[in-house]
Amino acid sequence: MPYTEWQLPGGQASAAMIQMDDRWGPAPPNWLGYLLVEDCDVTVARATGLGAAPLVPPQDIPVVGRFAVLADPQRAVFAIIEMLPMHGLRPADLHGQRASSRRQYR
């Protein structure tokens, strides 16, 4: 599935964009922001306690990490992701960095 990836100065992926096709069913075009977290399950529990609603419960993405999709109390949807240690991505290490390059994959 073709996608475009934006990367931080060190080459780590910071964002990606994919073109929707028939495989997405009736879902309308949309943006889904992912927030990098230290612990997906703890973050979901805390967010739920603050009024968020889990739309996709925490689950593993093989070789990537663990993610969940939530809606805040006003129903704005966002995702969180905990990357596996092998990716070297921790929230504290990335504070204030911005993507500096873009690559396209097919």
LODOLUM-787124 format. One record per residue: x negated, y negated, z negated of N, C-alpha, C, O, CB in turn; residue number from 1. Coordinates in steps of 0.1 Angstrom, whole numbers, padded with zeros to 4 digits. Glycine has a CB too. Layout:
LODOLUM-787124
+-------+-------+-------+-------+-------+-------+-------+-------+-------+-------+-------+-------+-------+-------+-------+-----+
!    nX !    nY !    nZ !   caX !   caY !   caZ !    cX !    cY !    cZ !    oX !    oY !    oZ !   cbX !   cbY !   cbZ !  nr !
+-------+-------+-------+-------+-------+-------+-------+-------+-------+-------+-------+-------+-------+-------+-------+-----+
!     X !     Y !     Z !     X !     Y !     Z !     X !     Y !     Z !     X !     Y !     Z !     X !     Y !     Z ! NUM !
...
+-------+-------+-------+-------+-------+-------+-------+-------+-------+-------+-------+-------+-------+-------+-------+-----+
//
This chain:
LODOLUM-787124
+-------+-------+-------+-------+-------+-------+-------+-------+-------+-------+-------+-------+-------+-------+-------+-----+
!    nX !    nY !    nZ !   caX !   caY !   caZ !    cX !    cY !    cZ !    oX !    oY !    oZ !   cbX !   cbY !   cbZ !  nr !
+-------+-------+-------+-------+-------+-------+-------+-------+-------+-------+-------+-------+-------+-------+-------+-----+
! -0008 !  0012 !  0000 !  0000 !  0000 !  0000 ! -0009 ! -0012 !  0000 ! -0017 ! -0014 ! -0010 !  0010 !  0000 ! -0012 !   1 !
! -0008 ! -0021 !  0010 ! -0017 ! -0033 !  0011 ! -0014 ! -0043 !  0000 ! -0002 ! -0045 ! -0004 ! -0015 ! -0040 !  0024 !   2 !
! -0025 ! -0049 ! -0006 ! -0023 ! -0059 ! -0016 ! -0035 ! -0069 ! -0016 ! -0045 ! -0065 ! -0010 ! -0021 ! -0053 ! -0030 !   3 !
! -0032 ! -0080 ! -0021 ! -0043 ! -0090 ! -0022 ! -0046 ! -0092 ! -0037 ! -0037 ! -0092 ! -0046 ! -0038 ! -0104 ! -0017 !   4 !
! -0059 ! -0093 ! -0040 ! -0064 ! -0093 ! -0054 ! -0073 ! -0106 ! -0056 ! -0081 ! -0109 ! -0047 ! -0072 ! -0081 ! -0058 !   5 !
! -0070 ! -0113 ! -0067 ! -0079 ! -0124 ! -0070 ! -0088 ! -0120 ! -0081 ! -0084 ! -0112 ! -0090 ! -0070 ! -0137 ! -0075 !   6 !
! -0100 ! -0125 ! -0081 ! -0110 ! -0120 ! -0090 ! -0117 ! -0131 ! -0098 ! -0118 ! -0143 ! -0093 ! -0121 ! -0112 ! -0083 !   7 !
! -0121 ! -0128 ! -0110 ! -0129 ! -0137 ! -0119 ! -0143 ! -0138 ! -0114 ! -0147 ! -0130 ! -0106 ! -0128 ! -0133 ! -0134 !   8 !
! -0151 ! -0148 ! -0118 ! -0164 ! -0149 ! -0113 ! -0173 ! -0136 ! -0115 ! -0181 ! -0134 ! -0106 ! -0171 ! -0160 ! -0121 !   9 !
! -0170 ! -0128 ! -0125 ! -0178 ! -0116 ! -0126 ! -0173 ! -0104 ! -0118 ! -0179 ! -0093 ! -0118 ! -0178 ! -0112 ! -0141 !  10 !
! -0163 ! -0107 ! -0110 ! -0157 ! -0096 ! -0101 ! -0145 ! -0089 ! -0107 ! -0140 ! -0080 ! -0100 ! -0168 ! -0087 ! -0098 !  11 !
! -0141 ! -0091 ! -0119 ! -0130 ! -0085 ! -0125 ! -0117 ! -0090 ! -0118 ! -0115 ! -0102 ! -0116 ! -0129 ! -0086 ! -0140 !  12 !
! -0108 ! -0081 ! -0116 ! -0095 ! -0085 ! -0110 ! -0087 ! -0093 ! -0121 ! -0087 ! -0090 ! -0133 ! -0086 ! -0072 ! -0107 !  13 !
! -0081 ! -0104 ! -0116 ! -0073 ! -0113 ! -0125 ! -0059 ! -0114 ! -0120 ! -0050 ! -0118 ! -0128 ! -0080 ! -0127 ! -0126 !  14 !
! -0056 ! -0111 ! -0108 ! -0042 ! -0112 ! -0103 ! -0042 ! -0103 ! -0090 ! -0052 ! -0101 ! -0083 ! -0038 ! -0126 ! -0101 !  15 !
! -0030 ! -0099 ! -0087 ! -0027 ! -0092 ! -0074 ! -0014 ! -0095 ! -0069 ! -0005 ! -0099 ! -0076 ! -0029 ! -0076 ! -0076 !  16 !
! -0012 ! -0094 ! -0056 !  0000 ! -0097 ! -0049 !  0002 ! -0086 ! -0039 ! -0007 ! -0081 ! -0032 !  0000 ! -0111 ! -0042 !  17 !
!  0015 ! -0081 ! -0038 !  0018 ! -0070 ! -0029 !  0030 ! -0074 ! -0021 !  0040 ! -0080 ! -0026 !  0020 ! -0057 ! -0037 !  18 !
!  0031 ! -0070 ! -0009 !  0042 ! -0073 !  0000 !  0053 ! -0062 ! -0003 !  0050 ! -0050 ! -0002 !  0038 ! -0074 !  0015 !  19 !
!  0065 ! -0066 ! -0006 !  0076 ! -0056 ! -0008 !  0081 ! -0051 !  0005 !  0081 ! -0058 !  0016 !  0087 ! -0063 ! -0016 !  20 !
!  0085 ! -0038 !  0005 !  0091 ! -0032 !  0017 !  0103 ! -0023 !  0012 !  0107 ! -0025 !  0001 !  0080 ! -0023 !  0024 !  21 !
!  0107 ! -0014 !  0021 !  0119 ! -0006 !  0018 !  0117 !  0003 !  0005 !  0127 !  0007 ! -0001 !  0122 !  0003 !  0029 !  22 !
!  0105 !  0006 !  0001 !  0102 !  0014 ! -0011 !  0107 !  0007 ! -0023 !  0109 !  0014 ! -0034 !  0088 !  0018 ! -0012 !  23 !
!  0109 ! -0006 ! -0023 !  0113 ! -0013 ! -0035 !  0128 ! -0013 ! -0037 !  0133 ! -0019 ! -0047 !  0107 ! -0028 ! -0034 !  24 !
!  0135 ! -0007 ! -0028 !  0150 ! -0007 ! -0029 !  0156 ! -0021 ! -0029 !  0151 ! -0029 ! -0021 !  0154 !  0000 ! -0042 !  25 !
!  0166 ! -0023 ! -0037 !  0173 ! -0036 ! -0036 !  0167 ! -0047 ! -0044 !  0173 ! -0058 ! -0045 !  0187 ! -0034 ! -0041 !  26 !
!  0155 ! -0045 ! -0050 !  0149 ! -0055 ! -0058 !  0146 ! -0067 ! -0049 !  0140 ! -0066 ! -0038 !  0136 ! -0050 ! -0065 !  27 !
!  0149 ! -0079 ! -0054 !  0146 ! -0091 ! -0046 !  0131 ! -0095 ! -0047 !  0125 ! -0090 ! -0057 !  0155 ! -0103 ! -0051 !  28 !
!  0126 ! -0102 ! -0038 !  0112 ! -0107 ! -0040 !  0111 ! -0114 ! -0053 !  0120 ! -0121 ! -0057 !  0108 ! -0117 ! -0028 !  29 !
!  0099 ! -0112 ! -0060 !  0098 ! -0118 ! -0073 !  0083 ! -0119 ! -0077 !  0074 ! -0113 ! -0070 !  0105 ! -0110 ! -0084 !  30 !
!  0080 ! -0127 ! -0087 !  0067 ! -0127 ! -0093 !  0068 ! -0121 ! -0107 !  0078 ! -0123 ! -0114 !  0062 ! -0142 ! -0094 !  31 !
!  0058 ! -0113 ! -0111 !  0058 ! -0107 ! -0124 !  0044 ! -0110 ! -0130 !  0034 ! -0104 ! -0126 !  0061 ! -0092 ! -0124 !  32 !
!  0044 ! -0119 ! -0140 !  0031 ! -0122 ! -0146 !  0028 ! -0111 ! -0157 !  0036 ! -0107 ! -0164 !  0032 ! -0136 ! -0153 !  33 !
!  0015 ! -0107 ! -0157 !  0010 ! -0098 ! -0166 !  0001 ! -0106 ! -0176 ! -0007 ! -0114 ! -0172 !  0002 ! -0086 ! -0160 !  34 !
!  0003 ! -0103 ! -0189 ! -0006 ! -0109 ! -0199 ! -0014 ! -0098 ! -0205 ! -0009 ! -0087 ! -0209 !  0003 ! -0115 ! -0211 !  35 !
! -0027 ! -0100 ! -0205 ! -0037 ! -0090 ! -0210 ! -0036 ! -0090 ! -0226 ! -0037 ! -0101 ! -0232 ! -0051 ! -0093 ! -0205 !  36 !
! -0034 ! -0078 ! -0231 ! -0033 ! -0077 ! -0246 ! -0043 ! -0067 ! -0251 ! -0048 ! -0058 ! -0244 ! -0019 ! -0073 ! -0250 !  37 !
! -0046 ! -0067 ! -0264 ! -0055 ! -0057 ! -0270 ! -0048 ! -0044 ! -0272 ! -0054 ! -0034 ! -0270 ! -0060 ! -0063 ! -0284 !  38 !
! -0035 ! -0044 ! -0276 ! -0028 ! -0032 ! -0279 ! -0014 ! -0033 ! -0274 ! -0006 ! -0041 ! -0280 ! -0028 ! -0029 ! -0294 !  39 !
! -0010 ! -0026 ! -0264 !  0003 ! -0027 ! -0258 !  0014 ! -0023 ! -0267 !  0024 ! -0030 ! -0268 !  0004 ! -0017 ! -0245 !  40 !
!  0013 ! -0012 ! -0275 !  0024 ! -0008 ! -0284 !  0026 ! -0018 ! -0295 !  0037 ! -0021 ! -0299 !  0020 !  0006 ! -0289 !  41 !
!  0015 ! -0023 ! -0301 !  0016 ! -0033 ! -0312 !  0023 ! -0045 ! -0306 !  0031 ! -0051 ! -0313 !  0003 ! -0036 ! -0318 !  42 !
!  0019 ! -0050 ! -0294 !  0025 ! -0062 ! -0289 !  0039 ! -0060 ! -0286 !  0047 ! -0069 ! -0288 !  0017 ! -0065 ! -0276 !  43 !
!  0044 ! -0049 ! -0280 !  0058 ! -0046 ! -0278 !  0066 ! -0047 ! -0291 !  0076 ! -0053 ! -0292 !  0060 ! -0033 ! -0271 !  44 !
!  0060 ! -0040 ! -0301 !  0067 ! -0040 ! -0314 !  0069 ! -0054 ! -0320 !  0079 ! -0058 ! -0325 !  0060 ! -0031 ! -0324 !  45 !
!  0058 ! -0062 ! -0319 !  0058 ! -0076 ! -0324 !  0068 ! -0084 ! -0316 !  0076 ! -0092 ! -0322 !  0044 ! -0082 ! -0324 !  46 !
!  0067 ! -0083 ! -0303 !  0076 ! -0091 ! -0294 !  0091 ! -0088 ! -0296 !  0099 ! -0096 ! -0297 !  0073 ! -0089 ! -0279 !  47 !
!  0094 ! -0075 ! -0298 !  0107 ! -0070 ! -0301 !  0112 ! -0076 ! -0314 !  0124 ! -0080 ! -0315 !  0108 ! -0055 ! -0301 !  48 !
!  0104 ! -0076 ! -0324 !  0107 ! -0082 ! -0337 !  0110 ! -0097 ! -0336 !  0117 ! -0103 ! -0344 !  0096 ! -0080 ! -0346 !  49 !
!  0104 ! -0104 ! -0326 !  0107 ! -0118 ! -0323 !  0118 ! -0121 ! -0314 !  0120 ! -0132 ! -0310 !  0094 ! -0124 ! -0318 !  50 !
!  0125 ! -0110 ! -0309 !  0137 ! -0112 ! -0301 !  0135 ! -0108 ! -0286 !  0145 ! -0109 ! -0279 !  0141 ! -0126 ! -0301 !  51 !
!  0124 ! -0103 ! -0282 !  0122 ! -0099 ! -0268 !  0129 ! -0085 ! -0267 !  0131 ! -0078 ! -0276 !  0107 ! -0097 ! -0265 !  52 !
!  0133 ! -0082 ! -0254 !  0139 ! -0069 ! -0251 !  0130 ! -0061 ! -0242 !  0126 ! -0066 ! -0231 !  0153 ! -0072 ! -0245 !  53 !
!  0126 ! -0049 ! -0246 !  0118 ! -0041 ! -0237 !  0126 ! -0036 ! -0225 !  0137 ! -0030 ! -0226 !  0112 ! -0029 ! -0244 !  54 !
!  0122 ! -0039 ! -0213 !  0128 ! -0035 ! -0200 !  0122 ! -0022 ! -0195 !  0129 ! -0013 ! -0190 !  0128 ! -0046 ! -0190 !  55 !
!  0109 ! -0021 ! -0196 !  0101 ! -0009 ! -0193 !  0093 ! -0006 ! -0206 !  0084 ! -0014 ! -0209 !  0092 ! -0011 ! -0180 !  56 !
!  0095 !  0005 ! -0212 !  0088 !  0007 ! -0225 !  0073 !  0010 ! -0222 !  0069 !  0013 ! -0210 !  0094 !  0019 ! -0232 !  57 !
!  0065 !  0009 ! -0232 !  0050 !  0011 ! -0230 !  0048 !  0025 ! -0223 !  0053 !  0035 ! -0227 !  0043 !  0011 ! -0243 !  58 !
!  0040 !  0025 ! -0213 !  0036 !  0037 ! -0206 !  0022 !  0036 ! -0200 !  0018 !  0025 ! -0197 !  0046 !  0041 ! -0195 !  59 !
!  0016 !  0047 ! -0198 !  0003 !  0047 ! -0192 !  0002 !  0046 ! -0177 !  0011 !  0051 ! -0170 ! -0004 !  0060 ! -0196 !  60 !
! -0008 !  0039 ! -0172 ! -0011 !  0039 ! -0158 ! -0025 !  0046 ! -0157 ! -0035 !  0041 ! -0162 ! -0012 !  0024 ! -0152 !  61 !
! -0025 !  0058 ! -0151 ! -0038 !  0066 ! -0151 ! -0049 !  0057 ! -0145 ! -0048 !  0050 ! -0135 ! -0036 !  0078 ! -0142 !  62 !
! -0060 !  0058 ! -0152 ! -0073 !  0051 ! -0148 ! -0072 !  0036 ! -0150 ! -0082 !  0029 ! -0146 ! -0077 !  0055 ! -0134 !  63 !
! -0061 !  0031 ! -0154 ! -0060 !  0016 ! -0155 ! -0058 !  0012 ! -0170 ! -0066 !  0005 ! -0176 ! -0048 !  0011 ! -0147 !  64 !
! -0047 !  0017 ! -0176 ! -0044 !  0013 ! -0190 ! -0030 !  0016 ! -0194 ! -0024 !  0026 ! -0189 ! -0047 ! -0002 ! -0192 !  65 !
! -0024 !  0007 ! -0202 ! -0011 !  0009 ! -0207 ! -0003 ! -0004 ! -0205 ! -0009 ! -0015 ! -0207 ! -0010 !  0014 ! -0222 !  66 !
!  0009 ! -0003 ! -0200 !  0017 ! -0016 ! -0197 !  0031 ! -0014 ! -0202 !  0036 ! -0003 ! -0205 !  0016 ! -0019 ! -0183 !  67 !
!  0038 ! -0026 ! -0203 !  0052 ! -0026 ! -0206 !  0058 ! -0039 ! -0199 !  0050 ! -0048 ! -0196 !  0055 ! -0026 ! -0222 !  68 !
!  0071 ! -0039 ! -0197 !  0078 ! -0051 ! -0192 !  0088 ! -0055 ! -0202 !  0096 ! -0047 ! -0207 !  0084 ! -0048 ! -0178 !  69 !
!  0088 ! -0068 ! -0205 !  0098 ! -0073 ! -0215 !  0105 ! -0085 ! -0210 !  0101 ! -0091 ! -0200 !  0090 ! -0077 ! -0228 !  70 !
!  0116 ! -0089 ! -0217 !  0123 ! -0101 ! -0214 !  0123 ! -0109 ! -0227 !  0126 ! -0103 ! -0238 !  0138 ! -0099 ! -0209 !  71 !
!  0120 ! -0122 ! -0226 !  0120 ! -0130 ! -0239 !  0135 ! -0133 ! -0242 !  0144 ! -0129 ! -0235 !  0112 ! -0143 ! -0237 !  72 !
!  0137 ! -0139 ! -0254 !  0151 ! -0142 ! -0258 !  0160 ! -0150 ! -0248 !  0172 ! -0149 ! -0248 !  0151 ! -0149 ! -0271 !  73 !
!  0153 ! -0157 ! -0239 !  0160 ! -0165 ! -0229 !  0161 ! -0157 ! -0216 !  0166 ! -0162 ! -0206 !  0154 ! -0178 ! -0226 !  74 !
!  0157 ! -0144 ! -0216 !  0157 ! -0135 ! -0205 !  0146 ! -0137 ! -0194 !  0148 ! -0131 ! -0183 !  0171 ! -0135 ! -0198 !  75 !
!  0136 ! -0145 ! -0197 !  0125 ! -0146 ! -0187 !  0117 ! -0133 ! -0188 !  0114 ! -0128 ! -0199 !  0116 ! -0159 ! -0191 !  76 !
!  0114 ! -0127 ! -0177 !  0107 ! -0114 ! -0177 !  0092 ! -0116 ! -0175 !  0087 ! -0124 ! -0167 !  0113 ! -0105 ! -0165 !  77 !
!  0084 ! -0108 ! -0182 !  0070 ! -0108 ! -0181 !  0065 ! -0094 ! -0184 !  0072 ! -0086 ! -0190 !  0063 ! -0118 ! -0191 !  78 !
!  0053 ! -0091 ! -0181 !  0047 ! -0078 ! -0184 !  0034 ! -0080 ! -0192 !  0028 ! -0091 ! -0192 !  0043 ! -0070 ! -0171 !  79 !
!  0031 ! -0070 ! -0200 !  0018 ! -0070 ! -0207 !  0010 ! -0057 ! -0203 !  0016 ! -0047 ! -0199 !  0021 ! -0070 ! -0223 !  80 !
! -0003 ! -0058 ! -0204 ! -0011 ! -0047 ! -0200 ! -0024 ! -0047 ! -0209 ! -0030 ! -0057 ! -0212 ! -0016 ! -0048 ! -0185 !  81 !
! -0026 ! -0034 ! -0214 ! -0038 ! -0031 ! -0222 ! -0047 ! -0023 ! -0212 ! -0044 ! -0012 ! -0209 ! -0035 ! -0023 ! -0235 !  82 !
! -0059 ! -0029 ! -0209 ! -0068 ! -0022 ! -0200 ! -0076 ! -0011 ! -0207 ! -0079 ! -0013 ! -0219 ! -0077 ! -0032 ! -0192 !  83 !
! -0079 !  0000 ! -0200 ! -0088 !  0010 ! -0206 ! -0102 !  0003 ! -0208 ! -0106 ! -0005 ! -0200 ! -0090 !  0022 ! -0197 !  84 !
! -0110 !  0008 ! -0218 ! -0123 !  0002 ! -0221 ! -0132 !  0002 ! -0210 ! -0141 ! -0007 ! -0208 ! -0129 !  0009 ! -0233 !  85 !
! -0131 !  0012 ! -0201 ! -0141 !  0013 ! -0189 ! -0140 !  0000 ! -0180 ! -0149 ! -0002 ! -0173 ! -0138 !  0025 ! -0181 !  86 !
! -0129 ! -0007 ! -0181 ! -0127 ! -0019 ! -0172 ! -0134 ! -0031 ! -0178 ! -0136 ! -0041 ! -0171 ! -0113 ! -0022 ! -0170 !  87 !
! -0138 ! -0031 ! -0190 ! -0145 ! -0042 ! -0197 ! -0137 ! -0055 ! -0198 ! -0143 ! -0065 ! -0198 ! -0157 ! -0045 ! -0189 !  88 !
! -0124 ! -0054 ! -0198 ! -0115 ! -0065 ! -0199 ! -0108 ! -0066 ! -0212 ! -0100 ! -0057 ! -0216 ! -0104 ! -0065 ! -0188 !  89 !
! -0112 ! -0076 ! -0220 ! -0106 ! -0079 ! -0233 ! -0101 ! -0093 ! -0233 ! -0107 ! -0102 ! -0227 ! -0115 ! -0076 ! -0245 !  90 !
! -0089 ! -0096 ! -0239 ! -0084 ! -0109 ! -0239 ! -0094 ! -0120 ! -0244 ! -0095 ! -0130 ! -0238 ! -0071 ! -0110 ! -0248 !  91 !
! -0101 ! -0117 ! -0255 ! -0110 ! -0126 ! -0261 ! -0122 ! -0130 ! -0251 ! -0127 ! -0141 ! -0252 ! -0116 ! -0121 ! -0274 !  92 !
! -0126 ! -0121 ! -0243 ! -0137 ! -0123 ! -0233 ! -0133 ! -0132 ! -0222 ! -0141 ! -0137 ! -0215 ! -0142 ! -0110 ! -0228 !  93 !
! -0120 ! -0133 ! -0219 ! -0115 ! -0140 ! -0207 ! -0109 ! -0153 ! -0209 ! -0105 ! -0160 ! -0200 ! -0105 ! -0131 ! -0200 !  94 !
! -0108 ! -0158 ! -0222 ! -0102 ! -0170 ! -0225 ! -0108 ! -0182 ! -0217 ! -0120 ! -0184 ! -0217 ! -0103 ! -0173 ! -0240 !  95 !
! -0099 ! -0189 ! -0210 ! -0103 ! -0200 ! -0202 ! -0109 ! -0198 ! -0188 ! -0112 ! -0208 ! -0181 ! -0112 ! -0208 ! -0210 !  96 !
! -0110 ! -0185 ! -0184 ! -0116 ! -0183 ! -0171 ! -0105 ! -0184 ! -0160 ! -0093 ! -0181 ! -0163 ! -0123 ! -0169 ! -0171 !  97 !
! -0109 ! -0187 ! -0148 ! -0100 ! -0188 ! -0137 ! -0105 ! -0180 ! -0126 ! -0117 ! -0178 ! -0124 ! -0098 ! -0203 ! -0133 !  98 !
! -0096 ! -0175 ! -0117 ! -0100 ! -0167 ! -0106 ! -0108 ! -0176 ! -0096 ! -0105 ! -0188 ! -0094 ! -0088 ! -0161 ! -0098 !  99 !
! -0119 ! -0170 ! -0090 ! -0127 ! -0178 ! -0082 ! -0128 ! -0172 ! -0067 ! -0134 ! -0178 ! -0059 ! -0141 ! -0178 ! -0087 ! 100 !
! -0122 ! -0160 ! -0065 ! -0123 ! -0155 ! -0052 ! -0110 ! -0146 ! -0049 ! -0103 ! -0143 ! -0058 ! -0136 ! -0146 ! -0050 ! 101 !
! -0109 ! -0143 ! -0036 ! -0097 ! -0135 ! -0032 ! -0102 ! -0124 ! -0023 ! -0110 ! -0127 ! -0014 ! -0086 ! -0144 ! -0026 ! 102 !
! -0096 ! -0112 ! -0024 ! -0099 ! -0101 ! -0015 ! -0086 ! -0094 ! -0011 ! -0077 ! -0094 ! -0018 ! -0109 ! -0091 ! -0021 ! 103 !
! -0086 ! -0090 !  0002 ! -0074 ! -0083 !  0006 ! -0078 ! -0068 !  0009 ! -0088 ! -0065 !  0014 ! -0069 ! -0089 !  0020 ! 104 !
! -0069 ! -0059 !  0005 ! -0071 ! -0045 !  0006 ! -0059 ! -0039 !  0014 ! -0048 ! -0044 !  0014 ! -0072 ! -0038 ! -0008 ! 105 !
! -0062 ! -0028 !  0021 ! -0052 ! -0021 !  0029 ! -0053 ! -0006 !  0026 ! -0045 !  0002 !  0031 ! -0054 ! -0023 !  0044 ! 106 !
+-------+-------+-------+-------+-------+-------+-------+-------+-------+-------+-------+-------+-------+-------+-------+-----+
//
